[in-house]
């Protein structure tokens, strides 16, 4: 397994990812690039070609969010979220698609979406809009390139105990409040999202394209109606 690990600001996190990959017997290199710019995604592709000879799987994983009442949401915050979460997916996918098509390769693109491509999220309208856009963008290009054996899918995580959420979920009250929103009544682990990505990247999912694989403990199943309520 050869991996190009891209980061925007967290060089230490990227270095740790490289170490983990190499510890498992793979090869990896970390680079800094802004995926909201064409020059950034080109840098990622050029690195993959120069270091490892090409690309088989492209993962669009960057994402940002911030909370704000919509009537107070600044244009700068709107643009920052849309640029990373939606434009970044477009640019990354475009770059990968062009490479796959021009080289006659079957390809695989995995986009990191969210349960909020389906569930409204008041106070995070720009985030929900970006993920809703990712959903239809993914479905559209999956259909467009299916005959060329290029697969495109989403992963839609729910509440996952990533480092950015560690402080929040260390509070028992906040943990319970969030866990109660999923029928499985727990917070997900990053490894569970990674396992979904590994499956989508493998030939075991060779007949799967244009879908969102939710990793959410059932959060998209309207948990308020659990136990026959309503």
VOVOFI-394497 format. One record per atom (N, C-alpha, C, O): residue in one letter; x, y, z. Coordinates in steps of 0.1 Angstrom, whole numbers, padded with zeros to 4 digits, always signed. Atoms other than C-alpha are relative to their C-alpha. Layout:
N
AXYZ...
REM end
This chain:
230
X+0008-0012+0000X+0000+0000+0000X+0009+0012+0000X+0017+0014+0009X-0007-0013+0001X+0014+0034-0011X-0010+0011+0002X-0020+0011-0005X+0009-0010-0003X-0002+0065+0003X+0006+0014+0000X+0017+0016+0006X-0004-0014-0002X+0002+0103-0002X-0010+0006+0010X-0022+0006+0008X+0008-0006-0011X-0010+0119+0030X+0001+0015-0002X+0012+0021+0000X+0000-0014+0001X-0020+0155+0024X-0005+0007+0013X-0014+0002+0020X+0005-0008-0011X-0024+0181+0051X+0000+0015-0004X+0007+0019-0013X+0000-0014+0003X-0032+0218+0052X+0008+0007+0011X+0016+0016+0008X-0007-0007-0011X-0019+0228+0087X+0006-0010+0010X+0015-0006+0017X-0004+0009-0011X-0015+0197+0109X+0011-0009-0005X+0009-0021-0009X-0012+0008+0005X+0020+0185+0099X+0003-0011+0009X+0007-0022+0005X-0002+0011-0010X+0023+0165+0131X-0009-0012-0002X-0005-0023-0002X+0010+0011+0002X-0009+0146+0124X+0004-0008-0013X+0002-0020-0013X-0004+0006+0013X+0003+0139+0088X+0012-0009+0002X+0013-0020-0003X-0012+0009-0003X+0037+0126+0101X-0004-0012+0008X+0002-0023+0005X+0005+0012-0007X+0019+0103+0125X-0007-0010-0009X-0005-0022-0007X+0007+0009+0010X-0003+0089+0097X+0011-0007-0008X+0009-0019-0011X-0011+0007+0008X+0029+0082+0077X+0006-0011+0008X+0008-0022+0003X-0006+0010-0008X+0044+0064+0106X-0009-0012+0002X-0004-0023+0001X+0009+0011-0001X+0013+0043+0111X-0001-0009-0012X-0001-0021-0011X+0000+0008+0012X+0012+0033+0075X+0013-0008-0002X+0012-0020-0006X-0013+0007+0002X+0049+0024+0074X+0001-0011+0010X+0008-0021+0007X+0000+0011-0010X+0045+0004+0106X-0007-0012-0004X-0004-0023+0000X+0008+0011+0005X+0019-0017+0089X+0006-0006-0013X+0000-0015-0019X-0006+0006+0012X+0043-0024+0060X-0002+0008-0013X+0003+0004-0024X+0002-0008+0012X+0032+0003+0036X+0010+0011-0002X+0020+0012+0006X-0008-0011+0003X+0049+0033+0021X-0008+0013-0001X-0020+0012-0006X+0008-0012-0001X+0038+0069+0026X+0009+0012-0001X+0021+0012+0003X-0007-0013+0000X+0048+0105+0021X-0010+0010+0003X-0022+0010-0001X+0008-0011-0004X+0033+0136+0036X+0003+0013-0008X+0015+0016-0009X-0002-0012+0007X+0028+0168+0017X-0010+0011+0005X-0021+0007+0010X+0009-0011-0003X+0012+0202+0023X-0006+0006-0012X+0001+0010-0021X+0007-0006+0012X-0014+0214-0002X-0014+0004+0004X-0021-0002+0012X+0014-0005-0001X-0046+0234-0003X-0009-0006-0010X-0008-0003-0022X+0009+0007+0009X-0073+0212-0018X-0011+0009-0006X-0018+0004-0015X+0009-0009+0006X-0094+0242-0025X+0005+0008-0012X-0002+0016-0017X-0006-0006+0011X-0071+0253-0052X+0005-0011-0010X+0010-0021-0006X-0005+0010+0010X-0062+0235-0085X+0014-0003+0001X+0018-0015-0001X-0015+0002-0001X-0025+0239-0079X+0002-0010+0012X+0012-0018+0011X-0001+0009-0011X-0030+0220-0046X-0002-0014-0003X+0006-0023+0000X+0003+0013+0004X-0047+0190-0060X+0010-0006-0011X+0013-0017-0011X-0010+0004+0010X-0022+0189-0089X+0013-0004+0007X+0019-0014+0003X-0012+0004-0008X+0006+0188-0063X-0001-0014+0005X+0008-0022+0006X+0003+0014-0006X-0010+0157-0047X+0002-0010-0011X+0009-0020-0009X-0001+0010+0011X-0013+0139-0081X+0014-0001-0004X+0019-0012-0006X-0014+0001+0005X+0022+0148-0092X+0009-0007+0010X+0018-0015+0006X-0008+0007-0010X+0036+0135-0059X-0003-0015-0001X+0006-0023+0000X+0003+0014+0001X+0017+0102-0063X+0007-0006-0012X+0012-0017-0011X-0006+0005+0012X+0030+0098-0098X+0016-0001+0002X+0021-0011-0002X-0014+0000-0002X+0066+0107-0089X+0005-0010+0010X+0016-0016+0009X-0004+0009-0011X+0068+0087-0057X-0004-0014-0002X+0003-0023+0002X+0006+0014+0000X+0046+0057-0064X-0004-0005-0014X-0009-0016-0015X+0003+0005+0014X+0041+0056-0102X-0014+0002-0005X-0018-0001-0016X+0014-0002+0005X+0004+0066-0103X-0010+0000+0011X-0007+0000+0023X+0011+0000-0010X-0030+0066-0086X-0010-0011-0004X-0013-0013-0015X+0010+0010+0001X-0055+0038-0081X-0013+0005+0007X-0024+0003+0002X+0011-0004-0008X-0077+0053-0054X+0002+0014+0005X+0013+0018+0009X-0001-0014-0004X-0084+0090-0047X-0010+0002+0011X-0022+0000+0009X+0009-0003-0011X-0099+0100-0013X-0001+0014+0003X+0009+0021+0006X+0002-0014-0003X-0114+0134-0008X-0005+0000+0015X-0017-0002+0017X+0003+0002-0014X-0113+0136+0030X-0001+0013+0008X-0004+0013+0020X-0001-0013-0008X-0109+0173+0040X-0014+0005+0003X-0023+0004-0005X+0013-0006-0003X-0137+0190+0058X+0001+0010+0012X+0010+0008+0021X+0000-0010-0010X-0144+0220+0080X-0014+0004+0004X-0023+0001-0005X+0013-0005-0003X-0174+0234+0099X+0002+0010+0011X+0012+0011+0018X+0001-0009-0011X-0184+0261+0123X-0015+0004+0002X-0022+0004-0008X+0014-0003-0003X-0217+0270+0140X-0003+0015-0001X+0005+0023+0004X+0005-0014+0000X-0236+0302+0133X-0014+0000-0004X-0018-0007-0013X+0014-0002+0005X-0272+0313+0130X+0002+0005-0015X+0010+0013-0018X-0002-0003+0015X-0277+0316+0092X-0001+0015-0002X+0006+0020-0011X+0001-0015+0003X-0287+0353+0094X+0012+0008+0005X+0013+0019+0002X-0012-0006-0004X-0254+0360+0111X+0012-0006-0007X+0024-0002-0004X-0011+0007+0007X-0233+0337+0089X+0007+0010-0010X+0001+0015-0019X-0008-0009+0009X-0205+0357+0072X+0002-0007-0013X+0003-0019-0014X-0003+0005+0013X-0198+0353+0035X+0014-0007+0001X+0016-0017-0006X-0013+0007-0001X-0162+0344+0045X-0001-0014+0005X+0005-0023+0000X+0002+0013-0005X-0173+0315+0066X-0007-0009-0009X-0004-0021-0011X+0007+0008+0010X-0197+0303+0040X+0010-0004-0011X+0010-0016-0014X-0009+0004+0011X-0170+0304+0013X+0011-0009+0005X+0015-0018-0002X-0010+0009-0005X-0145+0287+0036X-0005-0014+0001X+0003-0023-0003X+0006+0014-0001X-0168+0257+0042X-0002-0005-0013X+0001-0017-0016X+0003+0004+0014X-0180+0255+0006X+0013-0003-0007X+0014-0013-0015X-0013+0002+0007X-0144+0258-0007X+0006-0013+0004X+0011-0020-0005X-0006+0013-0004X-0131+0229+0014X-0009-0012-0003X-0004-0022-0008X+0009+0012+0000X-0161+0206+0016X-0006-0003-0013X-0008-0015-0016X+0006+0002+0013X-0175+0210-0019X+0009+0002-0012X+0011-0006-0020X-0009-0003+0011X-0151+0227-0042X+0012-0009+0001X+0017-0013-0010X-0011+0009-0001X-0123+0206-0028X-0003-0014-0005X+0006-0020-0011X+0004+0013+0006X-0142+0174-0037X-0001+0001-0015X+0003-0008-0022X+0001-0002+0015X-0149+0188-0072X+0014+0000-0006X+0017-0008-0015X-0014-0001+0006X-0112+0197-0078X+0007-0013+0002X+0014-0018-0008X-0007+0013-0002X-0099+0164-0063X-0005-0010-0010X+0002-0018-0016X+0006+0010+0009X-0124+0143-0083X+0003+0003-0014X+0007-0006-0022X-0003-0004+0014X-0118+0163-0115X+0015-0004-0003X+0017-0010-0014X-0014+0003+0003X-0080+0158-0112X+0001-0015-0001X+0008-0020-0010X-0001+0015+0001X-0084+0120-0105X-0007-0005-0013X-0001-0014-0019X+0007+0004+0012X-0110+0116-0133X+0009+0002-0012X+0010-0007-0021X-0009-0003+0012X-0087+0133-0158X+0011-0010-0001X+0015-0014-0012X-0011+0009+0000X-0058+0111-0148X-0005-0014-0004X+0001-0021-0013X+0005+0013+0003X-0079+0079-0150X-0004-0001-0015X+0000-0011-0021X+0005+0000+0014X-0095+0088-0184X+0012+0000-0009X+0013-0007-0019X-0011-0001+0009X-0063+0099-0200X+0010-0012+0000X+0017-0014-0010X-0009+0012-0001X-0044+0068-0189X-0008-0013-0002X-0002-0024+0000X+0007+0012+0003X-0072+0044-0197X-0001-0010+0012X-0001-0022+0011X+0000+0008-0013X-0073+0032-0160X-0014-0001+0006X-0021+0009+0006X+0012+0000-0009X-0102+0019-0140X+0004+0008+0012X+0015+0007+0017X-0003-0008-0011X-0104+0042-0111X-0010-0001+0012X-0021-0007+0010X+0008+0001-0012X-0119+0046-0076X+0001+0013+0008X+0012+0017+0012X+0000-0013-0008X-0129+0079-0059X-0009-0002+0012X-0020-0007+0011X+0008+0001-0012X-0141+0080-0023X-0001+0014+0006X+0009+0020+0009X+0002-0013-0006X-0156+0112-0009X-0006-0002+0014X-0014-0010+0017X+0004+0000-0014X-0161+0119+0028X-0012+0010+0001X-0009+0022+0001X+0011-0008-0001X-0196+0132+0031X-0004+0000+0015X+0005+0002+0024X+0005-0001-0014X-0218+0132+0063X-0014-0004+0001X-0021-0005-0010X+0014+0002-0002X-0251+0122+0077X-0008+0012-0004X-0020+0012-0007X+0007-0012+0002X-0259+0158+0071X-0001+0003-0015X-0005+0014-0019X+0004-0001+0014X-0261+0152+0033X-0015-0003+0000X-0022-0001-0010X+0014+0005+0000X-0295+0138+0044X-0008+0007+0012X-0020+0010+0011X+0007-0006-0012X-0303+0153+0079X+0003+0015+0001X+0014+0019+0001X-0002-0014-0002X-0309+0190+0082X+0008+0003+0013X+0006-0004+0023X-0008-0004-0012X-0286+0208+0107X-0001+0015+0003X+0008+0022-0002X+0001-0015-0003X-0298+0242+0120X+0013+0005+0007X+0018-0001+0015X-0012-0006-0006X-0269+0265+0128X+0012-0004-0008X+0023+0001-0006X-0011+0004+0009X-0247+0247+0102X-0005-0001-0014X-0002-0011-0021X+0006+0001+0013X-0266+0255+0070X+0011-0001-0011X+0008-0008-0021X-0010+0001+0011X-0234+0260+0050X+0007-0014+0000X+0010-0019-0011X-0006+0014-0001X-0220+0226+0062X-0010-0010-0007X-0006-0018-0015X+0010+0009+0006X-0253+0208+0053X-0001+0002-0015X-0002-0007-0023X+0001-0003+0015X-0254+0226+0019X+0012-0006-0007X+0010-0012-0018X-0012+0005+0006X-0218+0215+0012X-0002-0015-0002X+0002-0021-0012X+0001+0015+0001X-0226+0178+0020X-0011-0004-0009X-0010-0015-0015X+0011+0003+0010X-0259+0179+0001X+0005+0001-0014X+0002-0007-0023X-0006-0002+0013X-0239+0191-0028X+0009-0012-0004X+0010-0016-0015X-0009+0011+0002X-0213+0163-0024X-0008-0012-0004X-0004-0020-0013X+0009+0012+0003X-0242+0137-0025X-0003+0000-0015X-0001-0010-0022X+0004+0000+0014X-0255+0148-0059X+0012+0001-0010X+0011-0004-0021X-0012-0001+0008X-0221+0156-0073X+0006-0015-0002X+0009-0019-0013X-0005+0014+0000X-0210+0120-0064X-0009-0008-0009X-0004-0016-0017X+0009+0008+0008X-0241+0104-0079X+0001+0004-0015X+0000-0005-0023X+0000-0004+0014X-0238+0125-0111X+0013-0005-0007X+0012-0010-0018X-0013+0004+0007X-0201+0117-0118X+0001-0015+0000X+0007-0021-0009X+0000+0015+0000X-0206+0080-0108X-0008-0005-0012X-0003-0014-0018X+0007+0003+0012X-0232+0078-0135X+0008+0003-0013X+0008-0004-0023X-0007-0005+0012X-0211+0098-0160X+0011-0009-0004X+0014-0011-0016X-0013+0007+0003X-0180+0076-0157X-0001-0015+0002X+0009-0022+0002X+0002+0014-0003X-0195+0042-0149X+0005-0009-0012X+0011-0019-0010X-0003+0008+0012X-0190+0029-0185X+0015-0001-0002X+0020-0009-0009X-0014+0000+0001X-0153+0037-0181X+0006-0007+0012X+0019-0006+0014X-0004+0008-0012X-0151+0015-0150X+0007+0008+0011X+0016+0004+0017X-0004-0009-0011X-0145+0044-0127X-0011+0001+0010X-0022+0005+0007X+0010+0000-0010X-0163+0041-0094X+0001+0012+0009X+0012+0016+0012X+0000-0012-0009X-0173+0070-0072X-0011-0002+0011X-0022-0004+0008X+0010+0003-0011X-0189+0066-0037X+0003+0010+0011X+0014+0016+0012X-0002-0008-0012X-0194+0086-0005X+0000-0009+0012X-0005-0020+0012X+0001+0005-0013X-0189+0077+0031X-0007+0011+0008X-0002+0022+0008X+0007-0010-0008X-0214+0094+0055X+0001-0003+0014X-0007-0010+0020X-0001+0002-0014X-0201+0094+0090X-0011+0007+0009X-0015+0017+0005X+0008-0007-0010X-0223+0102+0120X+0009+0006+0010X+0019+0013+0007X-0008-0006-0011X-0209+0112+0154X+0012-0010+0002X+0010-0021+0006X-0012+0008-0001X-0173+0099+0154X+0009+0006+0010X+0011+0019+0010X-0008-0005-0011X-0149+0102+0183X+0014+0003-0006X+0024-0004-0003X-0013-0005+0006X-0121+0120+0163X+0006+0010+0010X+0000+0014+0019X-0006-0009-0009X-0096+0142+0179X-0007+0014+0002X-0007+0020+0013X+0007-0013-0001X-0116+0173+0171X-0012+0000+0009X-0017+0010+0014X+0012+0001-0009X-0145+0159+0191X+0004-0006+0014X-0005-0007+0022X-0004+0007-0013X-0124+0144+0220X-0004+0008+0012X-0009+0001+0022X+0003-0007-0012X-0130+0172+0244X-0015+0000+0002X-0020-0002+0014X+0015+0000-0001X-0168+0173+0237X-0004-0014+0006X-0012-0014+0015X+0005+0013-0004X-0172+0135+0241X+0006-0004+0013X+0002-0015+0019X-0006+0003-0014X-0150+0135+0273X-0010+0004+0011X-0009+0000+0022X+0011-0004-0009X-0180+0152+0289X-0011-0010+0000X-0018-0011-0011X+0010+0011+0000X-0204+0124+0300X-0014+0005-0005X-0021-0002-0011X+0013-0005+0004X-0234+0147+0295X-0001+0002-0015X-0011-0002-0021X+0000-0002+0014X-0225+0157+0260X+0001-0013-0008X-0005-0015-0019X-0001+0013+0007X-0215+0121+0251X-0014-0006+0000X-0018-0011-0011X+0013+0007-0001X-0249+0108+0263X-0010+0007-0009X-0018+0001-0016X+0009-0008+0008X-0268+0136+0245X+0002-0004-0015X-0008-0006-0022X-0003+0003+0014X-0251+0128+0212X-0003-0015-0003X-0008-0018-0013X+0002+0014+0001X-0251+0090+0217X-0015-0004-0002X-0019-0013-0009X+0014+0003+0000X-0289+0091+0222X-0006+0003-0013X-0017-0001-0016X+0005-0003+0013X-0293+0104+0187X+0002-0011-0010X-0002-0011-0022X-0003+0012+0008X-0281+0070+0173X-0007-0012+0006X-0005-0014+0018X+0007+0012-0006X-0302+0038+0177X+0010-0009+0007X+0006-0016+0016X-0009+0009-0007X-0270+0019+0186X+0005+0006+0013X+0012-0001+0021X-0002-0007-0013X-0266+0045+0214X+0015+0000+0004X+0019-0003+0015X-0015-0002-0003X-0228+0050+0212X+0006+0009-0011X+0000+0011-0022X-0008-0008+0010X-0203+0072+0194X+0009-0009-0008X+0014-0019-0003X-0008+0008+0008X-0185+0058+0165X+0015+0002+0001X+0020+0012+0007X-0015-0001+0000X-0147+0051+0162X+0005+0003-0014X+0000-0001-0024X-0007-0003+0013X-0124+0064+0135X+0003-0012-0008X+0002-0013-0020X-0004+0013+0007X-0114+0028+0127X-0012-0005-0007X-0011-0012-0017X+0012+0005+0007X-0150+0021+0118X-0003+0007-0013X-0008+0001-0023X+0001-0007+0012X-0150+0048+0092X+0011-0005-0010X+0009-0006-0022X-0011+0005+0008X-0116+0036+0080X-0003-0013-0007X+0001-0016-0018X+0003+0013+0005X-0129+0001+0076X-0010+0001-0012X-0009-0006-0022X+0009-0002+0011X-0157+0014+0053X+0008+0005-0012X+0005+0001-0023X-0008-0005+0011X-0131+0033+0032X+0008-0011-0006X+0010-0012-0018X-0008+0011+0005X-0109+0002+0030X-0009-0010-0009X-0004-0015-0019X+0009+0008+0008X-0139-0018+0017X-0003+0006-0014X-0002-0001-0024X+0003-0007+0013X-0148+0008-0009X+0012+0001-0009X+0010+0001-0021X-0012+0000+0008X-0112+0009-0020X+0004-0013-0006X+0012-0014-0015X-0003+0013+0004X-0111-0028-0025X-0008-0006-0011X-0018+0000-0015X+0007+0006+0011X-0122-0051-0053X-0013-0007+0006X-0022-0011-0002X+0012+0005-0006X-0148-0065-0028X-0012+0008-0003X-0024+0003-0003X+0011-0009+0003X-0169-0035-0037X-0001+0004-0015X-0005+0015-0018X-0002-0003+0014X-0163-0037-0074X-0013+0003-0008X-0012+0009-0019X+0013-0003+0007X-0200-0035-0083X-0008+0011+0008X-0020+0011+0006X+0006-0010-0008X-0207-0006-0060X+0004+0014-0005X+0016+0017-0005X-0003-0014+0004X-0209+0030-0073X-0012+0009+0002X-0023+0004+0000X+0011-0010-0001X-0229+0061-0067X-0008+0000+0013X-0019+0005+0013X+0008+0002-0012X-0239+0053-0032X+0007+0008+0012X+0019+0011+0011X-0006-0004-0013X-0234+0068+0003X-0001-0011+0010X-0012-0016+0013X-0001+0010-0010X-0223+0043+0028X+0000+0007+0014X+0010+0013+0018X+0001-0007-0013X-0235+0057+0062X+0006-0009+0010X+0003-0021+0012X-0007+0007-0012X-0213+0048+0092X-0005+0009+0012X+0003+0018+0016X+0006-0009-0009X-0236+0063+0118X-0008-0006+0011X-0015+0001+0018X+0007+0006-0011X-0250+0038+0142X-0015+0001-0002X-0022-0001+0008X+0014-0002+0003X-0284+0043+0125X-0005+0014+0002X-0017+0015+0002X+0004-0013-0002X-0285+0080+0130X-0010+0005-0011X-0018+0014-0008X+0009-0004+0011X-0302+0084+0096X-0013-0007+0000X-0021-0005-0009X+0012+0008+0000X-0330+0061+0106X-0012+0006+0009X-0021-0001+0013X+0010-0007-0008X-0351+0087+0125X-0001-0006+0014X-0012-0012+0017X+0000+0007-0013X-0342+0075+0160X-0010+0004+0010X-0013-0003+0019X+0011-0004-0008X-0369+0095+0176X-0012-0010+0000X-0020-0010+0009X+0011+0010+0002X-0393+0068+0163X+0004-0014+0005X-0004-0023+0004X-0004+0013-0005X-0373+0040+0179X-0010-0005+0011X-0016+0003+0018X+0009+0006-0010X-0394+0016+0201X-0015+0003-0003X-0023+0003+0006X+0014-0002+0004X-0426+0025+0181X-0006+0013+0005X-0018+0015+0005X+0005-0014-0004X-0428+0061+0193X-0005+0007-0012X-0002+0005-0023X+0005-0008+0010X-0447+0086+0174X-0015-0003-0004X-0021+0003-0012
REM end
